[in-house]
Amino acid sequence: MRDFRLFWAGQTVSRFGSAITTVALPLVADGVLHASTLEIALLSAVSWLPWVLIGLPAGVWVDRLPRRPLMMVCNLLALLALATVPLFLNVAHLLAVALVVGAATVFLDTAAQVYLPSLLSASELGSGNARLHGSEAAAQIAGPGAGGLLAQLSGALFGLLADGFTFLFAALCLLFVRRREPVPAVRRKVALGDGIRFLVRDRYLRTMTLFGAAANLALLGYQSILVPFLRHENGIAPGLVGVVVAVMSSGGVLGAMLATRVARRFGEVRGMVLCQVVAAPFALLIPVGGLGPVMVGGFAVGAGIVAGNVIKDSFRQTYTPRHLLGRVVTAMQLFNYGGIPLGAVIAGLLGSTIGLAPAMWVMTSVLVASTLLVVPLL
């Protein structure tokens, strides 16, 4: 378990840094560069665009290359990209940095999914995923608050630099892992499209993917305009924005704690569906505005999303043939994350034309409607 704890620590600290950036990056664009609502939304869109551009080839690379060295290189690449922000302070450079960090994240997230089964046995994967998602949720509680506080005290740029050093910490944790991972089956002839074909033919994975695409479009759509919504529609100061986002994210800790119990009680597939269906309607509290409704709505949605993701990840890691896992992960993420840039652009356009509050109503309503896609699995 020593090696898993190192991996877990690196992932947790890296997620903490990324959570700082979710607040620091739009605050740099809004407060320092005075970017428009659409430009701020585009930052979110560009960070997810690499899943569309390189998602499937990344799955092939992850299946064929040693995952630990690959993750170390990608962590260092993200560090270097973030370190350049103070040198070229403009919106175009922020977009370029978001694109590079997003590309590194494609490989990091895919490789982590495939690497984890080499650190834990099949019976330990559920608890391992719960710990990873739980600490990620905890990082998303502390990260936005830290990002808002850093922006208030030292400037939002300092938050981006802090995120860079968390990538360095993650790389060092991987360096000290002792267990040798299984050699990837590079000689096995598996085509680029085999992951998609397996996904399309399987009822469970296909339905989860369709739901994920629709839900993420709406979820990350409203999150891409959340900071300007809180700042301009609710008059919340930068320091308090981080606190609000942290409270909204704290539901994920509860979701991670409950996920394994829900899976045991209802089964993995049915438990995943129940988590999403029960939590999604709470999203409609967010556009109501005010600290109470926004935080309650975000808390409940975070709990359901994280619990569902814990169960889904464990199901996918044990259900999918090992030699196809990287390709299946990236095939699912291609669709799950591919809609995110579109959702961010739509939310940004709506926020610029009909207003931030009406745009929030549209995106949260789409999130609720997306749960109809997984109801047949109950």
C-alpha positions in Angstrom: 0.0 0.0 0.0 3.0 2.3 0.3 3.1 2.8 -3.5 -0.6 3.5 -3.6 -0.2 6.1 -0.9 2.5 7.9 -2.8 0.3 7.8 -5.9 -2.7 9.0 -3.9 -0.7 11.8 -2.3 0.6 13.1 -5.7 -2.9 12.9 -7.2 -4.4 14.8 -4.3 -1.9 17.6 -4.2 -2.1 18.0 -8.0 -5.9 18.1 -7.8 -5.6 20.8 -5.1 -3.5 22.9 -7.4 -5.9 22.4 -10.3 -8.7 23.5 -8.0 -6.8 26.7 -7.2 -6.6 27.3 -10.9 -10.3 26.9 -11.5 -10.7 30.1 -9.5 -7.3 31.8 -10.2 -7.5 31.5 -14.0 -10.9 33.2 -14.5 -9.9 35.8 -11.8 -6.7 36.6 -13.8 -8.8 37.0 -16.9 -11.6 39.0 -15.2 -9.7 41.1 -12.7 -6.3 41.6 -14.3 -7.0 41.4 -18.1 -10.7 42.6 -17.9 -11.7 39.8 -20.3 -15.3 39.4 -21.5 -17.7 36.7 -20.3 -17.2 34.8 -23.5 -13.4 35.0 -23.2 -13.6 33.6 -19.6 -15.8 30.8 -20.8 -13.4 30.1 -23.7 -10.6 29.4 -21.1 -12.7 26.5 -19.8 -13.6 25.4 -23.3 -9.9 25.3 -24.4 -8.8 23.4 -21.4 -11.1 20.5 -22.3 -10.6 20.7 -26.1 -7.6 18.3 -26.1 -10.0 15.4 -25.2 -11.6 15.9 -28.7 -8.3 16.5 -30.5 -6.0 13.9 -29.1 -8.2 11.7 -26.8 -8.2 8.5 -28.9 -4.5 8.6 -29.9 -3.7 9.2 -26.2 -5.5 6.0 -25.3 -3.3 4.1 -27.7 -0.2 5.6 -26.2 -1.3 4.9 -22.7 -2.0 1.2 -23.6 1.5 0.9 -25.2 3.8 3.0 -23.0 4.9 2.6 -19.4 2.4 4.8 -17.5 4.5 6.0 -14.6 7.2 7.7 -16.8 4.5 9.1 -19.1 2.7 10.7 -16.1 5.9 12.2 -14.8 6.7 13.8 -18.1 3.2 15.3 -18.4 3.3 16.7 -14.9 6.6 18.5 -15.7 5.1 19.8 -19.0 2.1 21.3 -17.1 4.5 22.9 -14.6 6.5 24.6 -17.4 3.4 25.9 -19.2 2.0 27.5 -16.0 5.4 29.1 -15.2 5.2 31.1 -18.4 2.0 32.9 -17.5 3.6 35.9 -15.8 6.0 36.3 -18.8 3.2 36.8 -21.4 0.2 38.3 -19.6 -2.6 38.4 -22.2 -5.7 36.4 -22.9 -4.2 34.7 -26.0 -1.4 33.3 -23.9 -3.8 32.2 -21.1 -5.7 30.3 -23.8 -2.5 28.6 -25.0 -1.5 27.6 -21.5 -5.0 26.2 -20.8 -4.6 24.2 -24.0 -1.2 22.7 -23.1 -2.2 21.9 -19.5 -5.4 20.4 -20.9 -3.4 18.2 -23.3 -1.1 17.0 -20.4 -4.3 16.3 -18.3 -5.6 14.0 -21.1 -2.6 11.7 -20.7 -2.5 12.1 -16.9 -6.1 11.2 -16.3 -6.1 8.3 -18.8 -2.8 6.9 -17.5 -3.9 7.1 -13.9 -7.0 5.0 -14.7 -4.9 2.3 -16.3 -2.1 2.5 -13.8 -4.2 2.1 -10.7 -5.1 -1.6 -11.2 -1.3 -2.3 -11.2 -1.1 -0.9 -7.7 -4.2 -2.5 -6.2 -6.0 -5.8 -6.5 -9.4 -6.0 -8.0 -11.0 -6.2 -4.6 -9.2 -3.1 -3.5 -10.1 -1.0 -6.5 -13.4 0.2 -5.1 -11.9 1.6 -1.9 -8.9 3.0 -3.9 -11.2 4.9 -6.3 -13.2 6.1 -3.3 -10.1 7.5 -1.7 -8.9 9.1 -4.9 -12.3 10.7 -5.6 -12.7 11.7 -1.9 -9.4 13.4 -1.7 -10.1 15.1 -5.1 -13.3 16.4 -3.6 -11.5 17.6 -0.5 -8.9 19.3 -2.7 -11.8 21.0 -4.5 -13.0 22.3 -1.2 -9.6 23.7 -0.1 -8.4 24.7 -3.6 -11.0 27.3 -4.6 -10.9 28.8 -1.1 -7.1 29.0 -1.3 -7.3 30.4 -4.9 -9.7 33.1 -3.8 -7.6 33.9 -0.7 -4.4 34.1 -2.7 -6.1 36.3 -5.3 -7.2 38.6 -2.4 -3.8 38.7 -0.7 -1.1 38.2 -3.4 -2.9 38.3 -6.7 -4.4 35.6 -8.9 -1.1 35.0 -10.7 0.4 33.5 -7.5 -2.3 30.9 -7.5 -1.4 29.7 -11.0 2.3 29.4 -10.0 1.2 27.4 -6.9 -0.6 25.0 -9.2 2.6 24.5 -11.2 4.5 23.3 -8.2 1.8 20.8 -7.3 2.5 19.1 -10.7 6.1 18.9 -9.6 5.1 17.3 -6.3 3.0 14.7 -8.2 6.0 13.9 -10.5 8.3 13.4 -7.4 5.7 11.1 -5.8 5.7 8.9 -8.9 9.5 8.9 -8.9 9.6 7.1 -5.5 7.0 4.4 -6.4 8.8 1.1 -6.1 6.4 -1.4 -7.7 7.1 -2.2 -11.3 4.0 -2.1 -13.4 3.2 -4.9 -15.9 4.8 -4.4 -19.3 2.2 -3.0 -21.7 1.1 -5.5 -24.4 2.8 -3.6 -27.3 2.8 -6.6 -29.6 -0.9 -7.3 -29.3 -2.6 -6.0 -32.4 -5.3 -3.7 -31.1 -6.6 -1.0 -33.5 -7.3 2.6 -32.6 -11.0 2.1 -33.1 -11.3 -1.1 -31.0 -12.1 0.9 -27.9 -15.0 2.7 -29.6 -16.3 -0.5 -31.1 -16.3 -2.2 -27.7 -18.0 0.8 -26.2 -20.7 1.1 -28.8 -21.7 -2.6 -28.6 -21.9 -2.6 -24.8 -25.3 -1.4 -23.4 -23.9 -0.3 -20.0 -20.9 1.6 -21.2 -22.7 3.1 -24.1 -25.5 4.5 -21.9 -23.0 5.9 -19.4 -21.2 7.6 -22.1 -24.2 9.3 -23.6 -25.3 10.5 -20.2 -21.8 11.7 -19.4 -21.7 13.7 -22.7 -25.0 15.5 -22.0 -24.4 16.0 -18.3 -20.9 17.3 -18.7 -22.0 19.8 -21.4 -24.4 21.3 -18.9 -22.4 20.9 -15.8 -19.1 22.4 -17.1 -21.2 24.9 -19.1 -22.6 26.5 -16.0 -19.4 26.1 -14.1 -17.5 28.1 -16.8 -19.6 31.2 -16.0 -19.9 30.5 -12.3 -17.2 33.0 -11.2 -18.6 36.0 -13.2 -22.2 34.9 -12.1 -21.1 35.1 -8.4 -19.1 38.3 -8.9 -21.5 40.4 -11.1 -24.9 38.9 -10.4 -24.5 38.3 -6.6 -21.8 41.0 -5.8 -19.4 38.5 -4.1 -15.8 39.5 -3.5 -13.0 37.4 -5.0 -12.0 36.0 -1.6 -15.6 34.9 -0.9 -16.0 33.4 -4.4 -13.4 30.8 -3.4 -15.3 30.0 -0.2 -18.6 29.6 -2.1 -17.0 27.3 -4.7 -15.3 25.3 -1.9 -18.6 24.8 -0.1 -20.3 23.7 -3.4 -17.4 21.2 -4.0 -17.6 19.8 -0.5 -20.5 17.6 -1.4 -18.0 15.5 -3.3 -16.4 14.3 0.0 -19.8 13.0 1.2 -20.4 11.4 -2.2 -17.0 9.6 -2.1 -17.8 8.3 1.4 -21.2 6.9 0.4 -20.2 5.5 -3.0 -19.1 2.0 -2.0 -22.1 1.6 0.4 -24.5 2.6 -2.4 -22.8 0.2 -4.8 -23.1 -2.7 -2.4 -26.7 -1.9 -1.6 -28.0 -1.4 -5.1 -25.3 -2.8 -7.4 -22.8 -0.8 -9.3 -24.9 0.2 -12.4 -28.1 0.9 -10.5 -26.2 2.7 -7.7 -24.5 5.0 -10.2 -27.8 5.9 -11.9 -29.5 6.6 -8.5 -26.7 9.0 -7.5 -27.2 11.0 -10.6 -31.0 11.0 -10.7 -31.4 12.0 -7.1 -28.8 14.8 -7.1 -29.3 16.5 -10.5 -32.5 18.5 -9.6 -30.7 20.3 -6.9 -28.8 22.2 -9.7 -31.9 24.3 -10.2 -31.2 26.0 -6.9 -28.0 27.6 -8.3 -29.5 30.2 -10.7 -31.9 31.3 -7.9 -28.9 33.2 -6.6 -27.9 34.1 -3.0 -25.3 32.3 -0.9 -27.7 29.7 0.6 -29.4 28.3 -2.6 -26.1 28.4 -4.6 -24.1 26.5 -2.0 -26.9 23.9 -1.2 -27.5 23.2 -4.9 -23.8 22.9 -5.6 -23.2 20.7 -2.6 -25.9 18.2 -3.6 -24.9 18.1 -7.2 -21.2 17.5 -6.2 -22.2 14.6 -3.9 -24.2 12.9 -6.6 -21.6 13.4 -9.3 -18.6 12.2 -7.3 -20.5 9.2 -5.9 -21.6 8.2 -9.4 -18.0 8.7 -10.8 -16.5 6.5 -8.0 -18.9 3.7 -8.9 -18.5 4.1 -12.6 -14.6 4.1 -12.5 -14.5 0.9 -10.4 -17.1 -0.8 -12.7 -15.2 0.2 -15.9 -11.8 -0.9 -14.5 -13.1 -4.4 -13.7 -15.6 -4.8 -16.5 -13.4 -3.8 -19.4 -10.7 -6.2 -20.8 -7.3 -4.9 -19.5 -5.7 -4.6 -22.9 -8.5 -2.3 -24.0 -8.8 -0.2 -20.9 -6.8 2.8 -22.1 -8.7 2.9 -25.4 -12.1 2.5 -23.7 -11.3 5.2 -21.1 -10.3 7.7 -23.8 -13.3 6.7 -26.0 -15.7 7.4 -23.2 -13.9 10.6 -22.3 -13.9 11.7 -25.9 -17.7 11.8 -25.7 -17.9 12.7 -22.0 -15.5 15.6 -22.3 -15.9 16.4 -26.0 -19.1 18.3 -25.2 -17.5 20.4 -22.5 -15.9 23.0 -24.8 -19.3 23.3 -26.6 -21.1 23.7 -23.3 -18.6 26.4 -22.2 -19.0 28.3 -25.5 -22.8 28.0 -25.3 -22.9 29.2 -21.7 -20.5 32.1 -22.6 -22.6 33.2 -25.5 -25.8 32.9 -23.5 -24.3 34.9 -20.7 -23.2 37.6 -23.1 -26.6 37.8 -24.8 -29.4 37.0 -22.5 -27.5 37.5 -19.2 -25.7 35.3 -16.7 -28.7 34.3 -14.6 -30.9 33.2 -17.6 -27.8 31.3 -19.0 -27.5 29.5 -15.6 -31.2 28.5 -15.8 -30.7 27.0 -19.3 -27.6 25.0 -18.4 -28.9 23.6 -15.1 -32.2 22.6 -16.8 -30.2 20.6 -19.4 -28.3 18.9 -16.6 -31.6 17.7 -15.0 -33.0 16.6 -18.4 -29.8 14.5 -19.1 -30.7 12.1 -16.3 -33.5 10.7 -18.5 -30.7 8.9 -20.5 -29.7 6.6 -17.7 -33.2 5.9 -16.2 -33.6 2.8 -18.5 -30.6 1.2 -16.6 -32.6 1.1 -13.3 
